[in-house]
Amino acid sequence: MTKVFDGHVPDEVYEHARQYFAEKELVDLTLAVITINGWNRLPLAAEPCRTYQPAGPRKERNDGHTGLV
């Protein structure tokens, strides 16, 4: 289920898993894999955030609005 570039899970794999898991268990297992896969991919997507540097302090502008200086 994690190799999305290969396409879908083959029917043979699903049928093999059905020998060991009930339908609800297969759904729960699938959702668990999706969740863990998301957790594993999140740091990859957040990598650019590691070099983030906040802007300088905010100051009042002449027109009364707050903005970055």
C-alpha positions as CSV (number, residue, x, y, z in Angstrom):
1,M,0.0,0.0,0.0
2,T,2.9,2.4,0.4
3,K,4.3,2.0,-3.1
4,V,1.8,4.2,-4.9
5,F,4.0,4.7,-7.9
6,D,3.6,0.9,-8.6
7,G,-0.2,1.2,-8.9
8,H,-2.7,-0.5,-6.7
9,V,-2.4,-3.5,-4.4
10,P,-2.8,-6.7,-6.6
11,D,-5.9,-8.7,-6.0
12,E,-3.8,-11.7,-5.1
13,V,-2.3,-9.8,-2.1
14,Y,-5.8,-8.8,-1.0
15,E,-7.1,-12.3,-1.2
16,H,-4.1,-13.6,0.7
17,A,-4.7,-11.1,3.5
18,R,-8.4,-12.0,3.7
19,Q,-7.3,-15.5,4.8
20,Y,-6.0,-13.9,8.0
21,F,-8.2,-10.8,8.6
22,A,-11.9,-10.0,8.6
23,E,-13.2,-7.3,6.4
24,K,-13.3,-4.7,9.2
25,E,-9.8,-5.7,10.3
26,L,-8.5,-5.1,6.7
27,V,-10.2,-1.7,6.7
28,D,-8.6,-0.8,10.1
29,L,-5.2,-2.1,8.9
30,T,-5.4,-0.1,5.7
31,L,-6.3,3.1,7.6
32,A,-3.4,2.4,10.1
33,V,-0.9,2.0,7.2
34,I,-2.2,5.3,5.6
35,T,-1.8,7.1,8.9
36,I,1.7,5.9,9.5
37,N,2.7,6.6,5.9
38,G,1.4,10.2,6.4
39,W,3.4,10.6,9.6
40,N,6.5,9.3,7.8
41,R,6.0,11.7,4.9
42,L,5.2,14.8,6.9
43,P,8.9,15.5,7.9
44,L,9.8,15.3,4.2
45,A,7.3,18.0,3.3
46,A,8.3,20.1,6.3
47,E,12.0,20.1,5.5
48,P,12.1,23.7,4.1
49,C,10.7,24.8,7.5
50,R,14.0,23.9,9.3
51,T,15.8,26.8,7.7
52,Y,13.0,29.3,8.3
53,Q,14.1,32.5,10.1
54,P,11.4,34.8,11.4
55,A,11.2,38.4,10.2
56,G,12.3,41.3,12.3
57,P,10.1,42.8,15.0
58,R,6.7,44.3,14.0
59,K,6.4,48.1,14.3
60,E,3.6,50.6,14.0
61,R,3.6,52.3,10.5
62,N,2.7,55.9,10.0
63,D,-0.8,55.0,8.7
64,G,-1.6,53.1,12.0
65,H,-1.3,49.6,10.5
66,T,1.1,47.1,11.9
67,G,3.6,45.7,9.4
68,L,7.0,44.2,9.1
69,V,9.9,46.5,9.1
